[in-house]
Amino acid sequence: MAISVELGESHDHGPCKCCGNMSRTVWGYLSDDDGFLLASYYVQWTLGRVADHGANIDLVVGRWGEEFSSADRFVVAVAYRLKADGPQFMIIDAAERPVAKSGKLADTALRRDQVIGSPLAAQAFAMLDAIWLGDDRIAELAGGKKPAAQ
């Protein structure tokens, strides 16, 4: 299944309490081959500080549309770090992420142990691949240049 990316908006905010730089959040939507909406995503990082601050990616997965509500969706949270040997993604507990705390988009924030080792883990990493390759606004996360598709 191919996952397509539809870009949403972005928002700069801050300054960051620890470094004084502004932070950026970009968001968008992920759909399958049939145009069925799979998830919305949010990527948040501090500008110019990816090497030491990393980034966070939140996936809001589930059913979308007027007939569905936040009770039909859940949040998967991912920590991103740019290491000398390349990018690293790690599923983390979602409960403390702002999108999970809002209660507007999803009622359930998944813990790491609820995702790792489940079929959802493969789906989440496929979504991350789609975002990584399909949203040029996050180029800073890869050190300013996006890697070629493999």
VENZI-V778750 format. One record per residue. N is the residue number from 1. D_LAST is the distance of its C-alpha to the last C-alpha in Angstrom with 2 decimals. Layout:
BEGIN
{{N/D_LAST} {N/D_LAST}}
END
This chain:
BEGIN
{{1/16.00} {2/14.05} {3/15.08} {4/16.12} {5/17.21} {6/20.67} {7/21.61} {8/24.93} {9/27.02} {10/27.13} {11/30.01} {12/30.97} {13/33.51} {14/35.23} {15/36.10} {16/34.50} {17/37.44} {18/36.26} {19/35.03} {20/36.36} {21/33.11} {22/32.18} {23/29.53} {24/27.27} {25/26.24} {26/23.96} {27/23.69} {28/22.43} {29/22.05} {30/19.59} {31/20.43} {32/19.58} {33/19.52} {34/23.30} {35/23.48} {36/24.81} {37/24.50} {38/22.89} {39/23.17} {40/23.83} {41/22.16} {42/23.55} {43/21.97} {44/24.69} {45/24.87} {46/27.52} {47/26.97} {48/26.75} {49/26.77} {50/23.27} {51/23.55} {52/26.71} {53/26.77} {54/23.21} {55/22.61} {56/23.18} {57/21.38} {58/23.60} {59/22.70} {60/25.75} {61/25.19} {62/27.71} {63/29.87} {64/30.41} {65/33.16} {66/36.84} {67/37.88} {68/35.81} {69/36.35} {70/34.92} {71/36.23} {72/33.51} {73/30.62} {74/29.43} {75/27.49} {76/24.65} {77/24.33} {78/21.56} {79/22.18} {80/19.57} {81/20.15} {82/18.62} {83/19.42} {84/19.59} {85/16.80} {86/14.45} {87/14.58} {88/16.43} {89/17.19} {90/20.40} {91/22.27} {92/25.78} {93/29.03} {94/29.05} {95/32.83} {96/33.15} {97/30.54} {98/32.29} {99/30.74} {100/32.05} {101/35.40} {102/36.03} {103/36.54} {104/35.93} {105/32.48} {106/32.50} {107/35.31} {108/33.35} {109/31.37} {110/29.62} {111/29.98} {112/27.22} {113/28.96} {114/28.94} {115/25.14} {116/23.96} {117/24.26} {118/24.63} {119/22.61} {120/22.32} {121/20.15} {122/17.29} {123/17.94} {124/18.08} {125/14.73} {126/13.17} {127/15.19} {128/14.06} {129/10.34} {130/11.85} {131/14.08} {132/11.73} {133/9.73} {134/12.98} {135/15.78} {136/16.18} {137/19.43} {138/17.90} {139/16.57} {140/19.31} {141/17.77} {142/15.08} {143/18.00} {144/18.32} {145/15.02} {146/11.84} {147/8.59} {148/6.30} {149/3.77} {150/0.00}}
END
